[in-house]
Amino acid sequence: MISWRPSAITRQRAINGALIALAATDSTVSTLYSRTYFPDLELPVLPGFLLAGLAIIGLFFRERAPYTAFALTIAASAVTTGMLASQVGLFTVAQRRPTPRALIVCGATAFACYAAPWAKPYSALSITWAGLYGVTFAVAPILLGLLIRARTDLSGKLAEIERVRRHEEQLLIERALARQRADLAREMHDVVSHQVSLIAVQAGALQVTARDPAIAQTASTIRALSVQTLDELRQMVGVLRAAGSNHADVASPPGIEDIAQLVATSGVRAVISTRSDGAIAPSPAVQQAVYRAVQEGLTNITKHAPGATAKVELEIDRRHVTLTLTNSRPDRPPNQLPGAQHGLLGLRERAELLGGTLRARPLSDGGYELTLTLPAQGGAV
């Protein structure tokens, strides 16, 4: 079941239409029967209709020109005794332009028009009644208009207070997140960087002292990977510390052009092939995702398929970037290294955020295939 609720503009238009219709009815009836109720006033009928028509026209523009609308409606009330149109005009003055001078002048004019028909035969009772009548119907629209204006102003101030409160809450959240990122960056720098630095130092020492060329080459690879890891870790720490700052000066993230160096230092025998139609370069976020996918794939080959050869195929066109990383069957048992598939899970989440897909599956020949497909400009702002 579909429910319909009118908007504030629709409700306001409906109210304005109803007020104008009632005012038109009141002016017409008052013009026709003013002589019946007030025979001593000798009110003219034709001028009454003309002024009543002008008063109704003025009500259509009362929000833009409240003083003009009130002048037209009070003139009609003076010759027709109809009050509703002029009361709407007086209410609009109080709501839109409530200056003290305007309220006094308009209120006094309305009082005179409302009280005059009831003052005859100018006895004490009739004058008292006319005064009470005029005050009641002249003051009530002014008070109502001031009340509505005060309510509108209060609603606006409350909305502004709520907006400021939400902004302050957002600032507090951002500050808390910034503190957490700073703490995380400090821990990463103090703990992880220290351990990786020790690995690099030990590998360098082993490279120098090893007599077996194979061991020296392995130590060299370990040292190169450790140094590269330290560089990337420093970049990550810089990103965490600079997050939320407008003055961040952080090295650009690795991209497709860095894949060759990554493969060369990985210790995996791999062949790289790239096909591109010469289109615009993929966005930095996509290039970084491709780089991380190759990095994760090479790491998994080292851990789970030692001795295997790999093939890195990259296809780039105007719409998509497709990475296919395959490895052959390992030539010796895998290394017993801890793993929880968090790397592939993170790659899949990164691909989904960029609007792409990641597929990882074993091959029938004992190898493994990793396929990443991303929109070329995914993540571009």
TORPA-760586 format. One record per residue: residue number from 1; residue in one letter; chain; x, y, z of N, C-alpha, C in turn. Coordinates in steps of 0.2 Angstrom, whole numbers, plus 5000, padded with zeros to 4 digits. Example, Ala and Ser with C-alpha at 12.3 -4.5 7.8 and 13.67 -1.06 7.14 Angstrom:
<nodes>
 resi resn chain neast nnorth  nup caeast canorth caup ceast cnorth  cup
    1    A     A  5066   4972 5039   5062    4978 5039  5066   4984 5039
    2    S     A  5064   4989 5035   5068    4995 5036  5064   5000 5039
</nodes>
This chain:
<nodes>
 resi resn chain neast nnorth  nup caeast canorth caup ceast cnorth  cup
    1    M     A  5004   4994 5000   5000    5000 5000  5004   5006 5000
    2    I     A  5003   5011 4995   5007    5017 4995  5004   5022 4998
    3    S     A  5008   5025 5003   5005    5031 5007  5008   5038 5004
    4    W     A  5003   5043 5004   5005    5049 5001  5005   5054 5007
    5    R     A  5010   5058 5008   5010    5063 5013  5012   5070 5009
    6    P     A  5007   5075 5010   5009    5081 5006  5015   5085 5009
    7    S     A  5019   5088 5005   5025    5091 5007  5023   5098 5010
    8    A     A  5028   5101 5013   5026    5108 5017  5024   5113 5011
    9    I     A  5027   5113 5005   5025    5118 5000  5017   5116 4998
   10    T     A  5016   5110 4997   5009    5108 4995  5004   5110 5001
   11    R     A  5006   5109 5007   5001    5111 5012  5000   5119 5013
   12    Q     A  5006   5122 5012   5005    5130 5012  5001   5132 5006
   13    R     A  5002   5129 5000   4998    5131 4995  4990   5130 4996
   14    A     A  4989   5124 4999   4982    5123 5001  4979   5127 5006
   15    I     A  4983   5129 5011   4980    5134 5016  4979   5141 5012
   16    N     A  4984   5143 5008   4983    5150 5005  4977   5149 5000
   17    G     A  4976   5144 4997   4970    5144 4992  4963   5144 4996
   18    A     A  4963   5140 5002   4957    5140 5006  4956   5147 5009
   19    L     A  4961   5151 5012   4960    5157 5014  4958   5162 5009
   20    I     A  4961   5162 5003   4958    5166 4998  4951   5165 4996
   21    A     A  4949   5159 4996   4942    5157 4994  4938   5159 4999
   22    L     A  4939   5158 5006   4935    5161 5011  4935   5169 5011
   23    A     A  4940   5172 5010   4940    5179 5010  4936   5182 5004
   24    A     A  4936   5178 4998   4932    5180 4992  4925   5179 4994
   25    T     A  4923   5174 4997   4916    5173 4999  4914   5178 5004
   26    D     A  4918   5179 5009   4916    5184 5014  4915   5191 5011
   27    S     A  4920   5193 5007   4919    5200 5004  4913   5200 4999
   28    T     A  4911   5195 4996   4905    5195 4992  4899   5196 4996
   29    V     A  4899   5191 5001   4893    5192 5005  4892   5198 5009
   30    S     A  4898   5201 5011   4898    5207 5015  4895   5213 5010
   31    T     A  4898   5213 5004   4896    5218 4999  4888   5218 4998
   32    L     A  4886   5212 4997   4878    5211 4995  4874   5213 5001
   33    Y     A  4876   5211 5007   4871    5212 5013  4874   5217 5018
   34    S     A  4879   5221 5016   4881    5227 5020  4875   5232 5022
   35    R     A  4871   5233 5017   4866    5238 5018  4860   5235 5023
   36    T     A  4860   5228 5023   4855    5225 5027  4857   5225 5034
   37    Y     A  4863   5224 5035   4865    5224 5042  4867   5231 5045
   38    F     A  4869   5235 5040   4871    5242 5042  4868   5247 5038
   39    P     A  4861   5248 5039   4858    5253 5034  4860   5260 5035
   40    D     A  4862   5262 5040   4864    5269 5042  4871   5271 5038
   41    L     A  4875   5266 5036   4881    5267 5033  4881   5269 5026
   42    E     A  4876   5267 5022   4875    5268 5015  4881   5266 5011
   43    L     A  4883   5260 5012   4889    5258 5008  4888   5257 5001
   44    P     A  4892   5259 4996   4891    5258 4989  4892   5251 4987
   45    V     A  4888   5248 4983   4889    5241 4981  4894   5240 4975
   46    L     A  4894   5244 4970   4899    5243 4965  4906   5245 4967
   47    P     A  4907   5250 4970   4914    5251 4972  4916   5246 4977
   48    G     A  4911   5243 4981   4913    5238 4986  4915   5231 4982
   49    F     A  4912   5230 4976   4914    5224 4972  4921   5225 4969
   50    L     A  4922   5231 4967   4929    5233 4964  4934   5232 4969
   51    L     A  4933   5235 4975   4938    5235 4980  4939   5228 4982
   52    A     A  4934   5224 4983   4934    5217 4985  4938   5213 4980
   53    G     A  4937   5214 4974   4941    5211 4969  4949   5212 4969
   54    L     A  4950   5219 4970   4957    5221 4971  4960   5217 4977
   55    A     A  4956   5217 4983   4959    5214 4989  4960   5207 4988
   56    I     A  4956   5203 4984   4958    5196 4983  4964   5195 4979
   57    I     A  4965   5200 4974   4971    5200 4969  4977   5201 4974
   58    G     A  4976   5206 4978   4982    5207 4983  4984   5201 4987
   59    L     A  4979   5197 4989   4981    5191 4993  4985   5186 4990
   60    F     A  4985   5186 4983   4989    5182 4980  4996   5184 4980
   61    F     A  4998   5190 4982   5005    5192 4982  5006   5195 4989
   62    R     A  5003   5192 4994   5003    5195 5001  5010   5193 5004
   63    E     A  5013   5188 5002   5020    5186 5005  5025   5190 5002
   64    R     A  5025   5192 4995   5030    5196 4992  5029   5203 4994
   65    A     A  5023   5206 4994   5021    5213 4996  5016   5213 5001
   66    P     A  5018   5212 5008   5012    5212 5013  5009   5219 5014
   67    Y     A  5013   5224 5013   5010    5231 5015  5005   5232 5009
   68    T     A  5006   5231 5003   5002    5232 4997  4995   5228 4998
   69    A     A  4996   5222 5000   4991    5217 5001  4986   5220 5007
   70    F     A  4989   5222 5012   4985    5225 5018  4982   5231 5016
   71    A     A  4985   5236 5012   4982    5242 5010  4975   5240 5005
   72    L     A  4976   5236 5001   4970    5234 4997  4965   5231 5001
   73    T     A  4967   5226 5005   4961    5223 5009  4958   5227 5014
   74    I     A  4962   5232 5017   4958    5236 5022  4954   5241 5019
   75    A     A  4956   5243 5012   4952    5248 5009  4945   5244 5007
   76    A     A  4945   5238 5005   4939    5234 5004  4935   5233 5010
   77    S     A  4938   5232 5016   4934    5232 5022  4931   5238 5024
   78    A     A  4934   5244 5022   4931    5250 5024  4924   5251 5020
   79    V     A  4923   5248 5014   4917    5249 5011  4912   5243 5010
   80    T     A  4915   5238 5013   4911    5231 5012  4909   5228 5019
   81    T     A  4913   5231 5024   4912    5228 5031  4915   5221 5032
   82    G     A  4917   5218 5026   4920    5211 5026  4927   5212 5029
   83    M     A  4929   5207 5034   4935    5208 5038  4940   5203 5036
   84    L     A  4938   5197 5034   4943    5191 5033  4949   5193 5029
   85    A     A  4948   5196 5023   4953    5198 5019  4958   5202 5022
   86    S     A  4956   5207 5025   4960    5212 5029  4964   5209 5035
   87    Q     A  4960   5204 5038   4964    5201 5044  4969   5196 5041
   88    V     A  4968   5193 5035   4974    5189 5032  4979   5194 5030
   89    G     A  4978   5200 5028   4983    5205 5026  4987   5207 5032
   90    L     A  4983   5208 5038   4986    5210 5044  4991   5205 5047
   91    F     A  4988   5199 5047   4992    5193 5049  4999   5192 5045
   92    T     A  4998   5194 5038   5004    5193 5034  5009   5198 5036
   93    V     A  5007   5204 5037   5012    5210 5040  5015   5208 5046
   94    A     A  5011   5205 5051   5014    5203 5057  5019   5197 5056
   95    Q     A  5018   5193 5052   5022    5187 5051  5028   5189 5046
   96    R     A  5028   5193 5041   5033    5194 5037  5037   5201 5038
   97    R     A  5034   5206 5040   5037    5213 5041  5035   5216 5048
   98    P     A  5037   5212 5054   5034    5214 5060  5038   5220 5063
   99    T     A  5039   5226 5060   5042    5232 5063  5037   5235 5068
  100    P     A  5039   5238 5073   5034    5241 5078  5030   5246 5074
  101    R     A  5033   5251 5070   5029    5256 5067  5024   5253 5063
  102    A     A  5026   5248 5059   5021    5245 5054  5015   5242 5058
  103    L     A  5017   5238 5063   5011    5235 5067  5007   5240 5070
  104    I     A  5009   5246 5073   5005    5251 5076  5000   5254 5070
  105    V     A  5003   5256 5065   4999    5259 5059  4994   5255 5057
  106    C     A  4996   5249 5055   4991    5244 5052  4986   5242 5057
  107    G     A  4988   5241 5063   4983    5239 5068  4978   5244 5070
  108    A     A  4981   5250 5070   4976    5256 5071  4971   5257 5066
  109    T     A  4974   5256 5059   4969    5257 5054  4964   5251 5054
  110    A     A  4966   5245 5055   4961    5240 5056  4956   5241 5061
  111    F     A  4959   5243 5067   4954    5244 5072  4949   5249 5070
  112    A     A  4951   5255 5067   4946    5260 5065  4941   5257 5060
  113    C     A  4943   5253 5055   4938    5250 5050  4933   5245 5054
  114    Y     A  4936   5241 5058   4932    5236 5061  4927   5239 5066
  115    A     A  4929   5244 5070   4925    5247 5075  4920   5252 5073
  116    A     A  4921   5255 5067   4917    5261 5065  4909   5258 5063
  117    P     A  4908   5253 5060   4901    5251 5059  4897   5250 5065
  118    W     A  4900   5248 5071   4897    5246 5077  4896   5252 5082
  119    A     A  4899   5258 5080   4899    5263 5085  4893   5267 5085
  120    K     A  4889   5267 5079   4882    5271 5079  4877   5267 5084
  121    P     A  4873   5270 5087   4871    5278 5087  4876   5282 5092
  122    Y     A  4882   5279 5093   4887    5283 5097  4885   5284 5104
  123    S     A  4882   5279 5107   4880    5279 5114  4886   5275 5117
  124    A     A  4886   5276 5124   4892    5273 5128  4892   5266 5127
  125    L     A  4886   5262 5126   4887    5255 5126  4889   5253 5119
  126    S     A  4887   5257 5114   4889    5255 5107  4896   5257 5106
  127    I     A  4899   5262 5108   4906    5264 5108  4910   5259 5111
  128    T     A  4908   5257 5117   4912    5252 5121  4912   5245 5117
  129    W     A  4906   5243 5115   4906    5237 5111  4910   5238 5104
  130    A     A  4910   5243 5101   4914    5244 5095  4921   5244 5097
  131    G     A  4923   5247 5102   4930    5247 5104  4933   5240 5106
  132    L     A  4929   5236 5109   4931    5229 5111  4931   5225 5105
  133    Y     A  4926   5226 5100   4926    5222 5094  4932   5224 5090
  134    G     A  4933   5230 5089   4939    5232 5085  4946   5230 5087
  135    V     A  4947   5230 5094   4953    5228 5097  4954   5220 5096
  136    T     A  4948   5217 5097   4949    5209 5097  4951   5207 5090
  137    F     A  4947   5210 5085   4949    5208 5078  4955   5211 5075
  138    A     A  4957   5216 5078   4963    5219 5075  4970   5216 5078
  139    V     A  4969   5215 5085   4975    5212 5089  4976   5205 5087
  140    A     A  4971   5201 5087   4971    5194 5086  4976   5192 5080
  141    P     A  4975   5195 5074   4979    5193 5068  4986   5195 5069
  142    I     A  4987   5200 5073   4994    5202 5074  4998   5197 5079
  143    L     A  4994   5195 5084   4997    5191 5089  4998   5184 5085
  144    L     A  4994   5182 5081   4994    5175 5078  5000   5176 5073
  145    G     A  5001   5181 5069   5007    5182 5065  5013   5182 5068
  146    L     A  5014   5186 5074   5020    5186 5078  5021   5179 5081
  147    L     A  5016   5175 5083   5017    5168 5086  5020   5164 5080
  148    I     A  5017   5164 5074   5020    5160 5069  5027   5161 5067
  149    R     A  5028   5168 5067   5035    5170 5065  5040   5168 5070
  150    A     A  5038   5168 5077   5043    5166 5082  5044   5159 5082
  151    R     A  5038   5155 5080   5039    5148 5079  5044   5146 5074
  152    T     A  5043   5149 5068   5047    5148 5062  5055   5150 5064
  153    D     A  5056   5155 5067   5063    5157 5069  5066   5152 5074
  154    L     A  5062   5150 5079   5064    5145 5083  5066   5138 5080
  155    S     A  5061   5136 5075   5063    5130 5071  5069   5131 5068
  156    G     A  5071   5137 5065   5077    5138 5061  5083   5138 5065
  157    K     A  5082   5141 5071   5088    5140 5076  5089   5133 5079
  158    L     A  5084   5130 5080   5085    5123 5082  5088   5119 5077
  159    A     A  5086   5120 5071   5089    5116 5065  5096   5118 5064
  160    E     A  5098   5124 5065   5105    5126 5065  5109   5123 5071
  161    I     A  5106   5123 5077   5110    5120 5082  5111   5113 5081
  162    E     A  5106   5109 5078   5107    5102 5077  5112   5101 5071
  163    R     A  5112   5105 5067   5118    5105 5061  5124   5106 5064
  164    V     A  5125   5111 5069   5132    5112 5072  5133   5106 5077
  165    R     A  5128   5103 5080   5130    5098 5084  5132   5092 5080
  166    R     A  5129   5090 5075   5131    5085 5070  5138   5086 5068
  167    H     A  5140   5092 5066   5146    5094 5063  5152   5093 5069
  168    E     A  5150   5095 5075   5155    5094 5080  5156   5086 5082
  169    E     A  5150   5082 5081   5151    5075 5082  5156   5072 5077
  170    Q     A  5155   5074 5071   5159    5072 5065  5166   5074 5067
  171    L     A  5167   5080 5069   5174    5082 5070  5177   5078 5076
  172    L     A  5173   5076 5081   5176    5072 5087  5177   5065 5084
  173    I     A  5173   5062 5080   5174    5056 5077  5181   5056 5073
  174    E     A  5182   5061 5069   5188    5061 5064  5194   5062 5069
  175    R     A  5193   5066 5074   5199    5066 5079  5201   5060 5082
  176    A     A  5196   5056 5084   5197    5049 5087  5200   5045 5082
  177    L     A  5198   5045 5076   5200    5040 5071  5208   5042 5069
  178    A     A  5209   5049 5069   5216    5051 5068  5220   5049 5073
  179    R     A  5218   5049 5080   5222    5047 5085  5224   5039 5085
  180    Q     A  5218   5035 5083   5219    5028 5082  5224   5027 5076
  181    R     A  5224   5031 5071   5228    5029 5065  5235   5031 5067
  182    A     A  5236   5036 5071   5243    5038 5074  5246   5033 5078
  183    D     A  5241   5030 5083   5244    5025 5087  5246   5018 5083
  184    L     A  5242   5017 5078   5243    5011 5074  5250   5012 5070
  185    A     A  5250   5018 5067   5257    5020 5063  5263   5019 5068
  186    R     A  5262   5021 5074   5268    5021 5079  5269   5014 5080
  187    E     A  5264   5010 5081   5265    5002 5083  5268   4999 5077
  188    M     A  5266   5000 5071   5269    4997 5065  5276   4999 5064
  189    H     A  5278   5006 5065   5284    5008 5065  5289   5005 5070
  190    D     A  5287   5005 5076   5291    5002 5082  5292   4995 5082
  191    V     A  5287   4991 5080   5287    4984 5080  5289   4980 5074
  192    V     A  5285   4982 5068   5286    4978 5062  5292   4981 5059
  193    S     A  5293   4987 5059   5299    4990 5055  5306   4987 5059
  194    H     A  5305   4986 5065   5311    4984 5069  5313   4977 5067
  195    Q     A  5307   4972 5067   5308    4965 5065  5311   4965 5058
  196    V     A  5308   4968 5053   5310    4968 5046  5317   4971 5045
  197    S     A  5319   4976 5049   5326    4978 5048  5331   4973 5051
  198    L     A  5329   4969 5056   5333    4964 5058  5334   4959 5053
  199    I     A  5329   4957 5049   5329    4952 5044  5334   4954 5039
  200    A     A  5333   4961 5037   5337    4964 5031  5345   4963 5033
  201    V     A  5346   4965 5040   5353    4965 5042  5356   4958 5042
  202    Q     A  5352   4953 5045   5354    4946 5045  5355   4943 5038
  203    A     A  5350   4945 5033   5351    4943 5026  5357   4946 5023
  204    G     A  5359   4952 5025   5365    4955 5022  5371   4952 5024
  205    A     A  5371   4950 5031   5377    4947 5034  5378   4940 5031
  206    L     A  5372   4937 5030   5373    4930 5027  5375   4930 5019
  207    Q     A  5373   4935 5016   5375    4936 5009  5382   4937 5008
  208    V     A  5385   4941 5013   5393    4942 5013  5397   4936 5015
  209    T     A  5394   4932 5020   5398    4927 5023  5397   4920 5020
  210    A     A  5391   4919 5016   5390    4913 5013  5395   4911 5008
  211    R     A  5397   4904 5008   5401    4902 5003  5397   4899 4997
  212    D     A  5391   4896 4998   5387    4893 4993  5384   4899 4989
  213    P     A  5385   4899 4982   5382    4905 4978  5374   4905 4979
  214    A     A  5371   4899 4979   5364    4898 4980  5361   4901 4986
  215    I     A  5365   4900 4992   5363    4903 4998  5364   4911 4998
  216    A     A  5369   4913 4995   5371    4920 4994  5365   4923 4990
  217    Q     A  5363   4920 4985   5358    4923 4980  5351   4923 4984
  218    T     A  5350   4918 4988   5344    4918 4992  5344   4924 4997
  219    A     A  5350   4924 5000   5350    4930 5005  5350   4936 5002
  220    S     A  5352   4937 4996   5352    4944 4993  5344   4945 4991
  221    T     A  5341   4940 4989   5334    4941 4988  5330   4943 4994
  222    I     A  5331   4939 5000   5328    4941 5006  5330   4948 5008
  223    R     A  5336   4950 5007   5338    4957 5009  5334   4962 5005
  224    A     A  5334   4961 4998   5330    4965 4994  5323   4966 4995
  225    L     A  5320   4960 4997   5313    4960 4999  5312   4964 5005
  226    S     A  5316   4963 5010   5316    4966 5016  5316   4974 5016
  227    V     A  5321   4976 5012   5322    4983 5010  5315   4986 5007
  228    Q     A  5313   4982 5002   5307    4984 4999  5301   4985 5003
  229    T     A  5300   4980 5008   5295    4980 5013  5295   4986 5017
  230    L     A  5302   4987 5019   5303    4993 5024  5300   5000 5020
  231    D     A  5302   5000 5014   5300    5006 5010  5292   5007 5010
  232    E     A  5289   5001 5008   5282    5001 5008  5279   5002 5015
  233    L     A  5282   4999 5020   5279    5001 5026  5280   5008 5028
  234    R     A  5285   5011 5027   5286    5018 5028  5281   5022 5024
  235    Q     A  5279   5020 5018   5274    5024 5014  5267   5023 5018
  236    M     A  5266   5017 5020   5260    5016 5024  5259   5019 5030
  237    V     A  5265   5020 5034   5265    5024 5040  5264   5031 5039
  238    G     A  5267   5033 5033   5266    5040 5031  5259   5042 5030
  239    V     A  5255   5037 5026   5248    5038 5024  5244   5038 5031
  240    L     A  5245   5034 5035   5241    5034 5042  5242   5040 5046
  241    R     A  5249   5042 5046   5250    5049 5050  5247   5055 5046
  242    A     A  5247   5055 5040   5245    5060 5036  5237   5060 5035
  243    A     A  5234   5055 5036   5227    5054 5035  5223   5060 5039
  244    G     A  5219   5063 5035   5215    5069 5038  5219   5076 5038
  245    S     A  5225   5075 5035   5229    5082 5035  5229   5084 5028
  246    N     A  5228   5091 5027   5228    5094 5021  5235   5095 5018
  247    H     A  5240   5093 5022   5247    5095 5020  5251   5088 5019
  248    A     A  5248   5083 5018   5251    5076 5017  5256   5076 5011
  249    D     A  5262   5074 5012   5267    5073 5007  5269   5066 5007
  250    V     A  5265   5062 5004   5267    5055 5004  5268   5052 4997
  251    A     A  5273   5048 4997   5275    5045 4990  5270   5042 4987
  252    S     A  5270   5042 4980   5264    5039 4976  5264   5031 4977
  253    P     A  5258   5028 4977   5258    5021 4978  5261   5017 4972
  254    P     A  5263   5011 4973   5266    5007 4968  5260   5006 4962
  255    G     A  5263   5005 4956   5258    5004 4951  5260   4999 4946
  256    I     A  5257   4999 4940   5259    4994 4935  5266   4994 4933
  257    E     A  5269   5000 4932   5276    5001 4930  5281   4998 4935
  258    D     A  5279   4996 4941   5283    4994 4946  5283   4986 4947
  259    I     A  5279   4983 4943   5278    4976 4943  5284   4972 4941
  260    A     A  5287   4975 4936   5294    4971 4934  5299   4971 4939
  261    Q     A  5300   4976 4943   5304    4976 4948  5302   4971 4954
  262    L     A  5295   4971 4955   5293    4967 4960  5294   4959 4958
  263    V     A  5293   4958 4952   5295    4951 4950  5302   4949 4950
  264    A     A  5306   4954 4948   5313    4953 4948  5316   4951 4955
  265    T     A  5313   4954 4960   5315    4954 4967  5312   4948 4971
  266    S     A  5307   4945 4968   5303    4940 4972  5306   4933 4972
  267    G     A  5311   4932 4968   5314    4925 4968  5310   4920 4965
  268    V     A  5305   4922 4961   5301    4917 4957  5302   4918 4950
  269    R     A  5303   4913 4946   5305    4913 4939  5298   4915 4936
  270    A     A  5298   4921 4933   5291    4923 4930  5293   4927 4924
  271    V     A  5288   4926 4919   5288    4930 4913  5282   4935 4913
  272    I     A  5283   4941 4911   5278    4946 4911  5276   4948 4903
  273    S     A  5270   4948 4902   5268    4950 4895  5262   4955 4896
  274    T     A  5263   4961 4893   5258    4966 4893  5255   4968 4887
  275    R     A  5249   4969 4886   5245    4971 4880  5241   4977 4882
  276    S     A  5242   4982 4878   5238    4988 4879  5236   4991 4872
  277    D     A  5230   4994 4872   5228    4998 4866  5230   5005 4866
  278    G     A  5234   5007 4870   5237    5014 4871  5232   5019 4873
  279    A     A  5227   5016 4877   5222    5021 4880  5225   5024 4886
  280    I     A  5220   5028 4889   5222    5032 4895  5224   5027 4900
  281    A     A  5230   5029 4904   5232    5025 4909  5227   5023 4915
  282    P     A  5226   5017 4917   5222    5016 4923  5223   5021 4929
  283    S     A  5217   5021 4933   5218    5026 4938  5223   5023 4943
  284    P     A  5225   5027 4948   5230    5025 4953  5228   5019 4957
  285    A     A  5221   5020 4959   5219    5015 4963  5219   5008 4960
  286    V     A  5217   5008 4953   5217    5001 4950  5224   4999 4949
  287    Q     A  5229   5003 4947   5236    5001 4947  5239   4998 4953
  288    Q     A  5237   5001 4959   5239    4999 4965  5236   4992 4966
  289    A     A  5230   4991 4965   5226    4985 4966  5230   4979 4962
  290    V     A  5231   4981 4955   5235    4976 4951  5242   4974 4954
  291    Y     A  5245   4979 4956   5252    4978 4959  5251   4973 4966
  292    R     A  5246   4975 4970   5245    4971 4976  5243   4964 4974
  293    A     A  5239   4963 4969   5237    4956 4967  5243   4952 4964
  294    V     A  5248   4955 4960   5254    4952 4958  5258   4950 4964
  295    Q     A  5259   4955 4969   5263    4954 4975  5260   4948 4979
  296    E     A  5254   4948 4980   5251    4942 4984  5251   4936 4980
  297    G     A  5251   4936 4974   5251    4929 4970  5259   4927 4970
  298    L     A  5263   4931 4970   5270    4929 4970  5272   4926 4977
  299    T     A  5269   4930 4982   5270    4927 4989  5267   4920 4990
  300    N     A  5261   4919 4987   5258    4913 4988  5262   4907 4984
  301    I     A  5265   4909 4978   5269    4904 4975  5275   4902 4979
  302    T     A  5278   4907 4982   5284    4906 4986  5283   4901 4992
  303    K     A  5277   4902 4995   5275    4899 5001  5272   4892 4999
  304    H     A  5268   4891 4994   5264    4885 4993  5267   4881 4986
  305    A     A  5271   4884 4982   5273    4881 4976  5280   4883 4975
  306    P     A  5285   4881 4979   5292    4882 4978  5294   4879 4972
  307    G     A  5298   4882 4968   5301    4880 4962  5297   4881 4956
  308    A     A  5291   4883 4957   5286    4883 4951  5288   4890 4947
  309    T     A  5286   4889 4941   5287    4895 4936  5280   4899 4936
  310    A     A  5281   4905 4934   5275    4909 4934  5274   4913 4927
  311    K     A  5268   4915 4926   5267    4919 4920  5262   4925 4922
  312    V     A  5264   4931 4921   5260    4937 4923  5258   4940 4916
  313    E     A  5251   4940 4915   5248    4943 4909  5244   4948 4911
  314    L     A  5245   4954 4907   5241    4960 4909  5238   4963 4902
  315    E     A  5232   4964 4902   5228    4966 4896  5225   4973 4899
  316    I     A  5226   4978 4895   5223    4985 4897  5220   4988 4890
  317    D     A  5214   4990 4891   5210    4993 4886  5207   4999 4889
  318    R     A  5202   5002 4885   5199    5008 4888  5194   5007 4893
  319    R     A  5192   5001 4894   5186    5000 4899  5189   4995 4905
  320    H     A  5193   4991 4903   5195    4986 4908  5203   4985 4909
  321    V     A  5205   4982 4915   5211    4980 4916  5211   4973 4918
  322    T     A  5214   4968 4915   5213    4961 4917  5220   4958 4918
  323    L     A  5221   4956 4924   5228    4952 4926  5226   4945 4927
  324    T     A  5231   4941 4924   5230    4934 4925  5237   4931 4927
  325    L     A  5238   4929 4933   5244    4926 4936  5243   4919 4936
  326    T     A  5247   4915 4933   5247    4907 4933  5254   4905 4935
  327    N     A  5254   4899 4939   5260    4896 4941  5259   4888 4939
  328    S     A  5265   4886 4938   5265    4878 4936  5265   4874 4943
  329    R     A  5266   4868 4942   5266    4863 4947  5273   4864 4951
  330    P     A  5272   4864 4958   5279    4865 4962  5283   4859 4960
  331    D     A  5290   4860 4961   5294    4854 4960  5297   4851 4966
  332    R     A  5294   4854 4972   5296    4851 4979  5291   4853 4983
  333    P     A  5290   4849 4989   5285    4850 4994  5285   4858 4996
  334    P     A  5279   4860 4998   5278    4867 5000  5281   4869 5006
  335    N     A  5283   4875 5007   5286    4877 5014  5280   4877 5019
  336    Q     A  5281   4875 5025   5276    4875 5030  5276   4882 5034
  337    L     A  5273   4887 5030   5273    4894 5033  5266   4895 5035
  338    P     A  5264   4899 5040   5258    4901 5042  5254   4905 5037
  339    G     A  5247   4903 5036   5243    4907 5031  5236   4906 5033
  340    A     A  5232   4911 5032   5225    4911 5034  5220   4914 5028
  341    Q     A  5223   4914 5022   5219    4917 5016  5217   4924 5017
  342    H     A  5220   4928 5022   5218    4935 5022  5220   4939 5016
  343    G     A  5226   4937 5013   5228    4941 5007  5223   4940 5002
  344    L     A  5221   4934 5000   5216    4934 4995  5209   4937 4996
  345    L     A  5207   4937 5003   5201    4940 5005  5202   4947 5004
  346    G     A  5208   4950 5006   5209    4957 5005  5209   4960 4998
  347    L     A  5212   4955 4994   5212    4957 4987  5205   4957 4984
  348    R     A  5201   4952 4986   5194    4952 4984  5190   4958 4986
  349    E     A  5191   4960 4992   5187    4966 4995  5189   4972 4991
  350    R     A  5196   4973 4990   5198    4978 4986  5195   4979 4979
  351    A     A  5195   4973 4976   5192    4972 4969  5185   4974 4969
  352    E     A  5181   4972 4974   5174    4973 4974  5173   4981 4975
  353    L     A  5177   4984 4979   5176    4991 4980  5178   4995 4974
  354    L     A  5182   4993 4970   5183    4996 4963  5179   4994 4958
  355    G     A  5174   4990 4959   5169    4988 4954  5171   4982 4950
  356    G     A  5176   4978 4952   5179    4972 4949  5178   4966 4952
  357    T     A  5181   4961 4949   5181    4954 4952  5188   4951 4953
  358    L     A  5188   4946 4957   5194    4942 4958  5192   4935 4958
  359    R     A  5196   4931 4954   5195    4923 4954  5201   4920 4955
  360    A     A  5201   4915 4960   5207    4911 4961  5205   4904 4961
  361    R     A  5208   4900 4957   5206    4893 4957  5213   4888 4955
  362    P     A  5212   4882 4957   5218    4877 4955  5217   4875 4948
  363    L     A  5222   4873 4945   5222    4870 4938  5223   4863 4938
  364    S     A  5221   4860 4933   5221    4853 4932  5228   4850 4932
  365    D     A  5233   4854 4930   5240    4851 4930  5244   4852 4936
  366    G     A  5240   4854 4942   5243    4855 4948  5245   4862 4949
  367    G     A  5244   4867 4944   5246    4874 4945  5240   4878 4948
  368    Y     A  5241   4884 4948   5236    4889 4951  5235   4895 4947
  369    E     A  5229   4898 4946   5228    4904 4942  5224   4909 4946
  370    L     A  5226   4915 4946   5223    4921 4949  5221   4926 4944
  371    T     A  5215   4927 4943   5212    4932 4938  5209   4938 4941
  372    L     A  5211   4944 4940   5209    4950 4942  5206   4954 4937
  373    T     A  5200   4956 4937   5197    4961 4932  5194   4967 4935
  374    L     A  5196   4973 4933   5194    4979 4936  5192   4984 4930
  375    P     A  5188   4989 4932   5187    4994 4927  5193   4999 4927
  376    A     A  5195   5001 4921   5201    5005 4920  5201   5011 4924
  377    Q     A  5196   5014 4925   5195    5020 4929  5192   5019 4936
  378    G     A  5192   5013 4939   5189    5012 4945  5192   5016 4951
  379    G     A  5188   5019 4955   5191    5023 4960  5193   5029 4959
  380    A     A  5192   5031 4952   5194    5038 4950  5189   5043 4952
  381    V     A  5191   5049 4955   5187    5054 4957  5185   5059 4952
</nodes>
